């Protein structure tokens, strides 16, 4: 592993939340794709992730990356019951918007819009105005719960659970929302500590 920090003095850094696909550059050297082992590919779960400098940096600890990816996939893709996929993405987008993680907010706002195409403007309002932007009662309850968990876990309490139940979330859906927000509070801090976003490819 190299001992220097990678700097990008000529990088034009994005300064606004967007649903466009941002890039990301690391401050530490990712593992070269040519050096990935079978254990690394198992940890990556999807071989296509080898193209990502973020995942090739995380794969320097393949056991942790494997656990991280399995948790990520189960929280967001196991939708046999509980919260709808779009609303899990809304929770992650709210968390990322509140934490100031432009890259993660771009990913999960885009996924929320893909899962609920009719609500793309509502998602963009979250990005533009934050948690104070007008939303319907259900999305307001989800956004306020995720934002409270992001501010500090003790800010979340019975009133949030009651508000979520009032708009139709059952216990499983409430747990899904909490797990989505909790996972991305950790993931935001990891990503914000290891590198920085770059402008959309088309920019």
WOZIDA-V580006 format. One record per residue. N is the residue number from 1. RES is the residue in three letters. OMEGA is omega in whole degrees, -180 to 180 (NA if undefined). D_LAST is the distance of its C-alpha to the last C-alpha in Angstrom with 1 decimal. Layout:
n=N res=RES omega=OMEGA d_last=D_LAST
n=N res=RES omega=OMEGA d_last=D_LAST
This chain:
n=1 res=UNK omega=178 d_last=32.2
n=2 res=UNK omega=-177 d_last=30.8
n=3 res=UNK omega=-178 d_last=32.0
n=4 res=UNK omega=176 d_last=29.1
n=5 res=UNK omega=180 d_last=26.1
n=6 res=UNK omega=179 d_last=22.7
n=7 res=UNK omega=-177 d_last=20.9
n=8 res=UNK omega=-175 d_last=17.4
n=9 res=UNK omega=-178 d_last=18.1
n=10 res=UNK omega=-177 d_last=15.1
n=11 res=UNK omega=171 d_last=12.6
n=12 res=UNK omega=-172 d_last=10.3
n=13 res=UNK omega=176 d_last=11.4
n=14 res=UNK omega=-178 d_last=10.1
n=15 res=UNK omega=178 d_last=13.0
n=16 res=UNK omega=177 d_last=13.2
n=17 res=UNK omega=-175 d_last=14.3
n=18 res=UNK omega=172 d_last=12.3
n=19 res=UNK omega=177 d_last=13.3
n=20 res=UNK omega=-177 d_last=10.0
n=21 res=UNK omega=178 d_last=10.3
n=22 res=UNK omega=170 d_last=9.6
n=23 res=UNK omega=-179 d_last=10.8
n=24 res=UNK omega=178 d_last=14.0
n=25 res=UNK omega=-176 d_last=16.0
n=26 res=UNK omega=174 d_last=19.7
n=27 res=UNK omega=175 d_last=22.1
n=28 res=UNK omega=-175 d_last=24.9
n=29 res=UNK omega=174 d_last=25.1
n=30 res=UNK omega=175 d_last=24.7
n=31 res=UNK omega=178 d_last=27.5
n=32 res=UNK omega=-179 d_last=26.9
n=33 res=UNK omega=-178 d_last=26.6
n=34 res=UNK omega=-179 d_last=29.6
n=35 res=UNK omega=-178 d_last=31.7
n=36 res=UNK omega=-180 d_last=31.2
n=37 res=UNK omega=175 d_last=34.7
n=38 res=UNK omega=178 d_last=36.0
n=39 res=UNK omega=179 d_last=36.2
n=40 res=UNK omega=-179 d_last=32.5
n=41 res=UNK omega=176 d_last=31.6
n=42 res=UNK omega=180 d_last=34.0
n=43 res=UNK omega=179 d_last=32.3
n=44 res=UNK omega=-180 d_last=28.8
n=45 res=UNK omega=177 d_last=30.4
n=46 res=UNK omega=-176 d_last=27.8
n=47 res=UNK omega=-179 d_last=27.4
n=48 res=UNK omega=180 d_last=23.8
n=49 res=UNK omega=177 d_last=23.1
n=50 res=UNK omega=179 d_last=24.2
n=51 res=UNK omega=-177 d_last=20.7
n=52 res=UNK omega=177 d_last=19.4
n=53 res=UNK omega=179 d_last=20.0
n=54 res=UNK omega=-179 d_last=20.9
n=55 res=UNK omega=177 d_last=23.6
n=56 res=UNK omega=172 d_last=24.8
n=57 res=UNK omega=179 d_last=25.3
n=58 res=UNK omega=-176 d_last=27.2
n=59 res=UNK omega=172 d_last=29.3
n=60 res=UNK omega=170 d_last=31.0
n=61 res=UNK omega=-171 d_last=33.2
n=62 res=UNK omega=-179 d_last=33.4
n=63 res=UNK omega=180 d_last=36.1
n=64 res=UNK omega=179 d_last=34.1
n=65 res=UNK omega=180 d_last=30.9
n=66 res=UNK omega=179 d_last=33.1
n=67 res=UNK omega=180 d_last=34.6
n=68 res=UNK omega=-175 d_last=31.2
n=69 res=UNK omega=178 d_last=29.8
n=70 res=UNK omega=178 d_last=33.0
n=71 res=UNK omega=179 d_last=33.0
n=72 res=UNK omega=-177 d_last=29.4
n=73 res=UNK omega=-178 d_last=30.1
n=74 res=UNK omega=-180 d_last=33.4
n=75 res=UNK omega=-172 d_last=32.1
n=76 res=UNK omega=-174 d_last=29.2
n=77 res=UNK omega=179 d_last=30.5
n=78 res=UNK omega=-174 d_last=34.3
n=79 res=UNK omega=177 d_last=34.7
n=80 res=UNK omega=178 d_last=38.3
n=81 res=UNK omega=175 d_last=39.2
n=82 res=UNK omega=-172 d_last=37.9
n=83 res=UNK omega=177 d_last=34.6
n=84 res=UNK omega=-178 d_last=32.3
n=85 res=UNK omega=-178 d_last=29.2
n=86 res=UNK omega=-177 d_last=26.9
n=87 res=UNK omega=170 d_last=28.9
n=88 res=UNK omega=178 d_last=28.7
n=89 res=UNK omega=176 d_last=24.9
n=90 res=UNK omega=178 d_last=25.3
n=91 res=UNK omega=179 d_last=27.5
n=92 res=UNK omega=179 d_last=25.0
n=93 res=UNK omega=177 d_last=22.2
n=94 res=UNK omega=179 d_last=24.7
n=95 res=UNK omega=-178 d_last=25.6
n=96 res=UNK omega=177 d_last=22.1
n=97 res=UNK omega=-179 d_last=21.4
n=98 res=UNK omega=179 d_last=24.7
n=99 res=UNK omega=-179 d_last=24.3
n=100 res=UNK omega=178 d_last=20.9
n=101 res=UNK omega=-177 d_last=19.2
n=102 res=UNK omega=-177 d_last=15.6
n=103 res=UNK omega=-178 d_last=15.1
n=104 res=UNK omega=178 d_last=18.3
n=105 res=UNK omega=179 d_last=17.9
n=106 res=UNK omega=-179 d_last=14.7
n=107 res=UNK omega=-170 d_last=16.7
n=108 res=UNK omega=171 d_last=19.9
n=109 res=UNK omega=178 d_last=18.8
n=110 res=UNK omega=178 d_last=17.1
n=111 res=UNK omega=178 d_last=20.3
n=112 res=UNK omega=179 d_last=22.4
n=113 res=UNK omega=178 d_last=20.9
n=114 res=UNK omega=-179 d_last=21.4
n=115 res=UNK omega=179 d_last=24.9
n=116 res=UNK omega=-173 d_last=25.6
n=117 res=UNK omega=-178 d_last=23.6
n=118 res=UNK omega=-175 d_last=25.7
n=119 res=UNK omega=-179 d_last=24.7
n=120 res=UNK omega=-180 d_last=20.9
n=121 res=UNK omega=178 d_last=21.5
n=122 res=UNK omega=178 d_last=23.8
n=123 res=UNK omega=-180 d_last=21.4
n=124 res=UNK omega=178 d_last=18.8
n=125 res=UNK omega=176 d_last=21.7
n=126 res=UNK omega=-179 d_last=22.4
n=127 res=UNK omega=-175 d_last=19.0
n=128 res=UNK omega=-172 d_last=19.2
n=129 res=UNK omega=-177 d_last=22.9
n=130 res=UNK omega=-172 d_last=23.9
n=131 res=UNK omega=-179 d_last=27.3
n=132 res=UNK omega=179 d_last=28.8
n=133 res=UNK omega=-179 d_last=27.0
n=134 res=UNK omega=174 d_last=29.4
n=135 res=UNK omega=175 d_last=29.8
n=136 res=UNK omega=-172 d_last=32.7
n=137 res=UNK omega=-177 d_last=35.5
n=138 res=UNK omega=-179 d_last=34.6
n=139 res=UNK omega=176 d_last=31.0
n=140 res=UNK omega=180 d_last=32.2
n=141 res=UNK omega=180 d_last=34.7
n=142 res=UNK omega=-179 d_last=32.2
n=143 res=UNK omega=-179 d_last=29.7
n=144 res=UNK omega=178 d_last=32.5
n=145 res=UNK omega=-179 d_last=34.0
n=146 res=UNK omega=180 d_last=30.9
n=147 res=UNK omega=179 d_last=30.2
n=148 res=UNK omega=178 d_last=33.8
n=149 res=UNK omega=-179 d_last=33.7
n=150 res=UNK omega=179 d_last=30.7
n=151 res=UNK omega=173 d_last=32.4
n=152 res=UNK omega=-175 d_last=35.4
n=153 res=UNK omega=-178 d_last=37.2
n=154 res=UNK omega=176 d_last=40.3
n=155 res=UNK omega=178 d_last=38.5
n=156 res=UNK omega=-178 d_last=38.6
n=157 res=UNK omega=-176 d_last=42.0
n=158 res=UNK omega=-179 d_last=44.4
n=159 res=UNK omega=178 d_last=43.0
n=160 res=UNK omega=179 d_last=39.6
n=161 res=UNK omega=179 d_last=41.4
n=162 res=UNK omega=179 d_last=43.6
n=163 res=UNK omega=179 d_last=40.6
n=164 res=UNK omega=178 d_last=38.9
n=165 res=UNK omega=-178 d_last=42.2
n=166 res=UNK omega=179 d_last=42.7
n=167 res=UNK omega=170 d_last=39.6
n=168 res=UNK omega=179 d_last=40.7
n=169 res=UNK omega=173 d_last=39.5
n=170 res=UNK omega=-175 d_last=42.2
n=171 res=UNK omega=-180 d_last=42.8
n=172 res=UNK omega=180 d_last=40.7
n=173 res=UNK omega=177 d_last=37.7
n=174 res=UNK omega=179 d_last=38.2
n=175 res=UNK omega=178 d_last=38.3
n=176 res=UNK omega=178 d_last=35.1
n=177 res=UNK omega=-179 d_last=33.3
n=178 res=UNK omega=-179 d_last=34.7
n=179 res=UNK omega=179 d_last=33.7
n=180 res=UNK omega=-180 d_last=30.1
n=181 res=UNK omega=-178 d_last=29.9
n=182 res=UNK omega=-179 d_last=31.9
n=183 res=UNK omega=-177 d_last=30.0
n=184 res=UNK omega=169 d_last=26.7
n=185 res=UNK omega=176 d_last=28.3
n=186 res=UNK omega=-176 d_last=29.1
n=187 res=UNK omega=177 d_last=25.8
n=188 res=UNK omega=-177 d_last=23.8
n=189 res=UNK omega=178 d_last=26.0
n=190 res=UNK omega=-176 d_last=25.8
n=191 res=UNK omega=180 d_last=22.0
n=192 res=UNK omega=-178 d_last=21.8
n=193 res=UNK omega=-173 d_last=24.5
n=194 res=UNK omega=-178 d_last=23.2
n=195 res=UNK omega=-177 d_last=19.6
n=196 res=UNK omega=-178 d_last=16.5
n=197 res=UNK omega=175 d_last=13.1
n=198 res=UNK omega=-176 d_last=9.8
n=199 res=UNK omega=176 d_last=6.3
n=200 res=UNK omega=-177 d_last=5.3
n=201 res=UNK omega=-176 d_last=5.5
n=202 res=UNK omega=-176 d_last=3.8
n=203 res=UNK omega=NA d_last=0.0
